[in-house]
Amino acid sequence: MIRTLKIRLILVVLCGLILASAGLVAVINIRNMNSVEAQARETLQMLAENGGQRPVRTPEKESRELSAGEKRGAAGRESQRRFFGGEQMNAAGLSNYYTVKLDENGEVISWQSDRADLYTDEEIAALAAEVKARGTDSGRVDTQFYRVTEIDGEKRLIAVDARMEIRNARQVLRTTVLVALAEDAVLFLGAVLLIRRAVRPVDEAMEKQKQFVWDASHELKTPLAVISANAEALAAEAGESKALSYIQSEVKRTDQLIQHLLTLARMEKGGNVPKAKFDLGRAVEEVALPFESAVFEAGKTMELRIPEGIAYTGNEEMIKQLAVILLSNAEKYSDAGGKITVTLEARGEKRVLTVHNTGPAIPREAREKIFDRFYRVDSAHSRAVEGNGLGLAIARSIVDIHKGRIGVISEEGKGTAFTVTL
């Protein structure tokens, strides 16, 4: 149980870290790409307003005397112009923009660029054809943002080549993903250590509880044996009486409870469980056949659907105990004149054992609890049926040891079926 709690806490932390880092990476990179697109749109607007050309500062503006503050501002704008305006892109072998003159059909008449050597007529024609096919006045084709506009009564296609910005954006994406993964790994390891430290007192308490159950069960076996022997001696000397029969009945019930507690404690201690290949059908049949006489005496029927030759690798004695628990449970809770059906199937590598009994359905709210220790459905009337609420808990432990699954399907009018998949 503690191990399952640890795993669940670790999974919750891992999912939280992944979601948080993924959200942060998404926000950073979406904003980064939005910035690239906004910059491209602004550049296209500037080119369209300037007749498809880059604005050039006039000599009159440059000859004016500037103040110290204006000089610093001008130097900053000039630095930005060199980076975004083309000089750095040209130095990297990239073009900042190009303008294409189109005819009425959208075909290329001519084109110009500040770096005409980077493009071919075929590439320009391909972009014009793509823009024509899309039928939009603006958009993006790969790394190029475009806008179709009228300049001096002529149709122009203006394109901004943003390959450097997009390449940088992709680099930012890779970097943020790697940083997020590294951060998640560090935080995850820290969380695992904290979870282990936080759960350690609970784990130690559970271990002490298991040890107490183990020790107490062993200590109780001796006085129970003495009580049982003396009750039998009194019955032999004084004859049977109602009081003695009550003592013997309660001793027997308590002894069964102790045996079940010892079984659970032994399973929870873990260790290597010996496993070997055996005939699963034969093993189930061996424990099912003795139940037939008890079922018959109770006025009920039993049907076995167990084919031959179904092999399984596991602990044979544990599997037999599992079958006994399910059969005993079916015999106790089936209705008068009811039927118990035992089915064994091989589904590929899986082995499926189903024990079905007719009778009243298990309430929906109780189906998740029936595998808990000491839980009994409708405890007010449970004394009418012998048991201590540990059988199904043992069954689940056996299934867990064999890395299988156990479930229950119960419907009113159809009965209850316990299915074990190994």
N, C-alpha and C positions, 0 to 999 in steps of 0.2 A: 504494500500500500504506500509506504514512504517512497519507495523507488518510483512508483507511478506518479506520486505528487511532485517529486523532483523533476521528472521528465516533463510533466505538464507545465510547471513553472518555467523551466528552461525554454520550452517551445513558445510560451507566451512572451517571454523576454525577447527571444529571437525574432518572432513575428513583429513585435513592437519596434525593434531596432530596424528591421528591414523596411517596414512601412514609413518610419520617420525619415530614414536616410534617403529612401526612394522619393519621398515627397520633397525633401530639401533639394536633391539633385535635379528633380523635375522643375522646381520653381526657378533655380539658378539658371538652368539651360534654356527654359522657355523665355525667361526675361532676356537672356543673352541673345537668342535668336530674334525676339521681338525688337531688340535694339538694332540688330543688323538690318532687319527689314525696314524699320523706321528711318534709319540712315540712308538706305537705298532709295526709299520713296522721296526723302528730302532732296537727295542728289538728282533724281529724275525731275522733280519739280523745278529745281534750279536750272537744269539743262533745258527744259521745255520753255521756261521763261526767257532764256538767253539764246533762243533760236537753235538749240541743239549743240551749243558750244560751251566750253568752260569759261566762266567769267574771268576777265583779265583786268587787273588794276590799271587805271590810267596814269600817265606820267604826272598829270596835275595833282592827283591824290598823293602820289609818292613824294612830290617835291615840297609839299606843305610841311612846315616845321611842327614837330610833334613834341608834346610835353613828356616828362619822364614816365608818368603813368601810362600815357597813350603808347609810348614806345614798348613798355613791358607788355601791354595788351596786344599790340601789333605783333610782337615777337611770338606770343603764345598762339595767335591766330595763324601766323605764318608756319609755325611748327605743325599745327593741326592740318593746315592746307597741304604741307609736304607729305604728311602721313596719309591723310584721307583723300587728298586731291590728286594723287597720282605719282608723285616723285618716288616714294618708297615702293609703291606697287610696280612702277615701271622698272625700278632698280631690281625688283625680284622677278622680272620677266612677265609681269601681268599688266593688262590694260584696265584703265579706270572706266572708260565708257566708249561707245561708238554710236553713230547716228546713221540710219538707213533711210534712203528716199524710196518710197513705194509708189507704184502706179495704182490706178483705180481697182485693179484686181488683186492687189496685195503682193504683186511681184516686185522683186528688187530691181530698181533702176541704177542706183549707185549707193555707195556707202563711204564713210570716212571715220577715222579713229586717230587718237593721239599715238596709238601704237598699231598701225595698220599691219606691221610685220607679224603680229601674233595671230592673225585670223586669215582665213582663206575665203574666197567667194562662195565656196560650197558650204562652209560653216555658217556664213551670214544668210545664205539662201535657205539653209535648213531651219535656222531660227525663225526667219520670216514665214516659212511654211507652217511651222508649229504654231506661231501666233495666229496665223490665218485660220488654221484648223480649230483652234480654241474659240475664236470669235470674240475675244475679250480685249478691252483697251488697255489693260494692265495685268501684271501677274509675274510669275517666276518660272523660268525654264532652267532646271538644274541649278547652277550657281549664278544665273544671270536674271536680273530684274528688268522688266521692260515696260514701256508705256508708248501707246500709239496716240499721236496728236497731230494737229494741223499747224504748220509753220509757213507763213507767207503763202497761204493758199495751197500748200503741198502736203501730202500725207507723209509723215515721218514716224519711223520706229526708233525710239531712243532706248538703248540698253546700257545698264550698269553692270560691269563684271565684278561680282563680289566674292570671287573664289578665295581671296586671302582671308576676308572676314569669316566666311563659312568654314574655311580650314581651321582658323583660330577657334571658332565656336566648337568645332568637333574635337579639337584638342582640349578645350575646356571641359567638354563632356567626358572625355576619357579620363582626364585628371580628377574631376569631381567624383566619378564612379570609383576610381581606384582609392581615392582618399576616403570615400564613404565605406568601401569594403574594409579598408584597414581599420577605420574607426569602429565599425561594427564588430570586427574580430576582437579588438582590444576590449571594447565594452562588454562583449559577450563572454569573454573569458573572465572578466571581473565579476559579471553577474553570476556566472556559474559558481565561482568561489564564494560569493556572498550567499547564494542560495544554499550551497552545501553547509556553510557555517550556520546559517539561520535554521536549517532543518535538522542539524546535528542533535540538538537537545531532544527534539521529538523522536528522532531515530533511536537515540539511546533509551528514551523512555519506553518505546515500543519493544526494544530488545529486552529490557528488564521485565516488561509485561509478559513477553513470550517465555522468558526463563522462569518467571513465577508460575505461569500456567503449567509449564513442564514439570517443575519441582512439586507444585501442589498436587497435580494429578497423580504423580508417582507416590507421594506421601499418603494420598487418600485411598490408594488401592489396598494397602494393608488393613486399615480398620474396616473397610468394606468387606474384605474377605473374612475377617473375624466375625463381623455382624452376621454375614450370610451363613457361616458355619454354625454359629450358635443358634440362629433361627431354625436351621435344619435339625439341629440336635433337640431343640425344644419341641419341634413338630413331631419328631420321632418318639419323644418321651410322653408329651402331654396330648398329642394328637393335633390335627389341623384345627386352626381357629381363624376367625376373621382378622384379628389383630396380627397374627403371624403372617397371614397371607398378604396384608398390607405392607408389613415390614419387608417381606421377600420381594414383593413387586417394586417397592421404592428402591431397594438395594439393587435390583436388576436394572432399573431405569437409570440410577445414578452411575452404575458401572458402565453402562453404554455411553453415558455422557462423558465419563472420564476417558474411555477408549477413543471417542471422537475428538476430544480435546488433545489427547496425545498424538493422534494422527495428524491433526492440523499443525500442532507445534513441530512435529517431525518434518512435515513438508516445508514449513516456513523457515526451518533452520537451513534449508538449501542443501548444498553439497551435490556431489555427482550421483545422479539417479541411474542405476544400471539399465541399459536398454539393449534389446536384441530383437531380431526379426522373428515373428511368430504368426500363427494362423489366427487372425482377428475373429473370423466367423466362428471357429471352433471355441475360442475363449468366451465369446458372448453367449454362445449356445450352452456351454457348460454351466454358466451361472443362471441362465434363463430357465432351463429345464426344471430345476428344483422348485421354482416358483409356481409351476403349473398345478401342482397338487393343492397348494394354498389358495390359488386363484379359483380352482374348481370347487373346493370346499366352501368358498365364499359366494358361490353361485355366479361366478363370472367366467369369461373365456379369454384365452390368450392365443395370439397368432404370431408365429415367427416367420419372418421373411429374410432369411439369412442364406445367401448363396455360398457355395464352397469356393475355396481358393483365394480368399481376400487376405493378403498378407499385409503386415504393418510392422514397423520398427519402433518399439517403445518398451515401457515397463509393463509386462503382461499382468502382474498382480494388481498394479494400480488400475489398469484398464478394466479388469474384472471387478474391482471395488467400485469403480465408476458405474458400470452396468448394474451392479447390485443396488446401488443408491437410487438410480433412475427407476429400476423395476419396483423396488420397495415403495418409492414415492407414488408410482402409478397404481400399485395395488391398494395403497391406503386411501387414495383420493378418487378412485374411480367409483362410479355410482353402482347401486345394486343392479345385478344382472348386466353390468357393463362389459366392455371389451378392452383388452390391452393388446397393442400391436407393436412388435419390435422389428425394425427395418434396418438393414445394413447395406450400404451401397459403396461402390468404388467409383469416384468421379475424377478420372485422371489420376493425379498423384494424391488426391484427397480421399479420406475415408469418412463417411457420414453415417452416424448412428442416430436413429430416431426412435424414441419411446413415446407412444401415444396412448392416451386413455380417455375413454368417454367419461362424462361427468360434468359437474359445475365448472364454469370458467374462473380463472384467477382474475381478480379485479385489476383493471389497467394500472392503477396507482401502485399496486403491489408487485408488479412484474419486474421492476428494477431492484426491488429489495429482497426478493426471495432467495438470492444468493448470499445475503449478508448473514453473519452468525446470529443464531438464536432468534431470527425473524420467522414468525409463523403467521400465515394469513388468517385473519379473524381469530385473534388469540383468545377471545372470550369463549369460543367453542373448540379450541384446539385440543383441550384435554380429552375430547372424545376420540381423537386420533393419536396413537402413540408416536412420540418423537420429541426431539429437543431443538429442532431448528438448525442443526449443524450439518445435516447430510448434503444439502446442495452447496454449502460453503466448501465442504471437502471435495465435492464433484468439481467445482470451479477451480480449486487448487490443483487437482489432478490434470485438468484440461490445460491450465496455465503452464504447468511443468512440461507438457507435451507441445507447447506453442500452438495450441488449438483455440477454438471458439465454442462457447456454449450459449444457446439462446432458447427462448420459450415462445411458443405461439399458443394463445388460449382464446377460444371464441365460444360464446354461449351457444349451446346446442350442438357444438362440434367436439368439445372436449379440449384437452391440453396435450401439447406435443413438445418434448424437450429434444433439441437437436444438437448433437456434438459433431463438430467438424475437426478432424485430426489431420 
